[in-house]
């Protein structure tokens, strides 16, 4: 199950969504666009993507186990 083409695709789609959601969630924390700390947003967003990939190692509901096919 892990590291098949289907699993990698599903895991990276989840990670990309996590990165985008984190970035969008952090941007309104600044009072204006010039006050946004882009380094913090980038680092937090990338960390959320990494955590998402690591969590995907436990299993993805989108990808059935080999025994379930």
Phi, psi and omega per residue, in radians:
X1 nan -0.890 -3.079
X2 -1.286 2.445 3.072
X3 1.235 0.378 2.935
X4 -1.431 2.912 3.138
X5 -1.045 -0.728 3.139
X6 -1.120 -0.743 3.132
X7 -1.135 -0.805 -3.138
X8 -1.053 -0.736 3.128
X9 -1.077 -0.846 -3.118
X10 -1.116 -0.701 -3.128
X11 -1.159 -0.726 -3.133
X12 -1.274 -0.554 3.051
X13 -1.129 -0.776 3.091
X14 -1.067 -0.756 -3.132
X15 -1.123 -0.729 3.129
X16 -1.102 -0.694 3.097
X17 -1.134 -0.695 3.116
X18 -1.113 -0.732 3.116
X19 -1.067 -0.837 -3.121
X20 -1.123 -0.741 -3.134
X21 -1.123 -0.689 3.129
X22 -1.158 -0.781 3.133
X23 -1.072 -0.815 -3.131
X24 -1.120 -0.605 3.135
X25 -1.259 -0.501 -3.099
X26 -1.525 -0.455 -3.077
X27 -1.048 -0.755 -3.126
X28 -1.167 -0.131 -3.140
X29 -1.191 -0.357 3.118
X30 -1.585 2.614 -3.122
X31 -1.262 -0.605 3.110
X32 -2.510 2.907 -3.079
X33 -1.076 -0.524 -3.133
X34 -1.324 -0.256 -3.126
X35 -1.673 0.005 -3.119
X36 -1.227 2.263 3.078
X37 -1.587 1.603 -3.034
X38 -1.115 -0.561 3.117
X39 -1.123 -0.728 3.121
X40 -1.155 -0.759 3.127
X41 -1.088 -0.765 3.130
X42 -1.111 -0.808 -3.099
X43 -1.170 -0.724 3.103
X44 -1.141 -0.695 -3.137
X45 -1.158 -0.768 3.118
X46 -1.149 -0.644 3.091
X47 -1.111 -0.689 3.115
X48 -1.144 -0.614 3.072
X49 -1.147 -0.716 3.099
X50 -1.118 -0.781 3.113
X51 -1.079 -0.676 3.099
X52 -1.071 -0.776 3.121
X53 -1.105 -0.729 3.132
X54 -1.147 -0.670 3.104
X55 -1.149 -0.586 3.137
X56 -1.125 -0.376 3.094
X57 -1.086 -0.461 3.116
X58 -1.290 -0.299 3.110
X59 2.349 2.628 3.114
X60 -2.149 2.213 3.114
X61 -1.156 -0.377 3.129
X62 -1.254 -0.391 -3.077
X63 -1.958 1.924 -3.125
X64 -1.204 2.635 3.037
X65 -1.129 2.778 -3.125
X66 -1.051 -0.596 -3.139
X67 -1.244 -0.329 -3.108
X68 -1.541 -0.226 -3.084
X69 -1.233 nan nan
